[in-house]
Amino acid sequence: METAQGVVVVDTSLLNSDIAALEARLVALDKPLLGVFVTHAHPDHFNGVHALVADRRDVPVYATAGVAKTIGEIADAKRAQWGPSTVTSGRR
């Protein structure tokens, strides 16, 4: 959501390419990121938060206590599940 003062992001994306596109859009707008709201604990809603705020340590991230708790419990496992595979195909 773009406001006169800056931008508020509601949920982020799962894919790094989508976060890069969002980052490019924020740069093009030349407005500060005011905050990020995470509505629920599905990876396609929270996975990009860290990348989006990594260089903006003063940007608040909001979620309900239940959503934050669930993300804390599942984030590492979900990132491992959706990350690059380390399994080889067995082909020679």
C-alpha positions in Angstrom: 0.0 0.0 0.0 1.5 3.3 -1.1 0.8 6.3 1.0 2.0 9.9 0.8 4.6 9.2 3.5 5.8 5.8 2.3 4.9 2.2 1.6 3.4 -0.5 3.8 3.8 -4.1 2.6 1.0 -6.6 3.5 2.6 -10.1 3.3 5.5 -10.9 1.1 6.2 -13.7 -1.4 7.7 -17.1 -1.3 10.1 -16.7 -4.2 13.3 -14.6 -4.0 12.6 -13.3 -7.5 9.3 -11.9 -6.4 11.0 -10.2 -3.4 13.7 -8.7 -5.7 10.9 -7.3 -7.9 9.2 -5.8 -4.9 12.5 -4.3 -3.8 13.0 -2.8 -7.2 9.5 -1.3 -7.0 10.2 0.2 -3.7 13.4 1.8 -5.0 11.5 3.1 -8.1 8.9 4.7 -5.8 11.6 6.5 -3.9 9.6 6.2 -0.7 10.5 4.6 2.6 9.2 1.2 3.7 7.2 2.1 6.8 6.3 -1.5 7.9 5.5 -5.0 6.9 2.3 -6.8 8.1 2.2 -10.6 8.0 -1.4 -11.8 8.0 -0.8 -15.6 8.5 1.9 -18.2 8.7 2.0 -19.6 5.2 5.4 -19.4 3.6 4.1 -17.4 0.6 3.1 -14.7 3.0 6.2 -14.6 5.3 9.2 -16.0 3.5 10.4 -12.7 2.0 10.2 -10.6 5.1 13.8 -11.1 6.2 15.2 -10.2 2.7 12.9 -7.2 2.5 13.9 -5.7 5.9 17.6 -7.0 6.1 19.0 -3.6 5.1 16.2 -1.7 6.9 16.6 -2.6 10.5 14.3 0.2 11.6 11.3 -1.1 9.7 8.8 -2.8 12.0 7.3 -6.1 11.1 3.8 -6.8 12.5 1.9 -10.1 13.1 -0.4 -11.4 15.7 1.3 -13.3 18.6 -0.2 -16.6 17.2 1.1 -15.9 13.7 4.6 -15.0 15.0 4.7 -18.1 17.2 3.7 -20.4 14.3 6.3 -18.8 11.9 9.0 -19.3 14.6 8.0 -22.9 14.8 7.9 -23.7 11.1 10.1 -21.2 9.2 13.3 -23.2 9.2 11.6 -26.4 8.1 9.6 -24.7 5.4 12.7 -22.9 4.0 14.5 -26.3 3.9 11.5 -27.9 2.2 11.2 -25.1 -0.4 15.0 -24.4 -0.8 17.3 -25.9 -3.4 17.4 -29.7 -3.4 20.6 -31.4 -2.4 19.3 -34.8 -3.6 21.0 -36.1 -6.8 19.0 -37.9 -9.5 21.3 -41.0 -9.4 22.1 -40.5 -13.1 25.7 -40.9 -14.3 
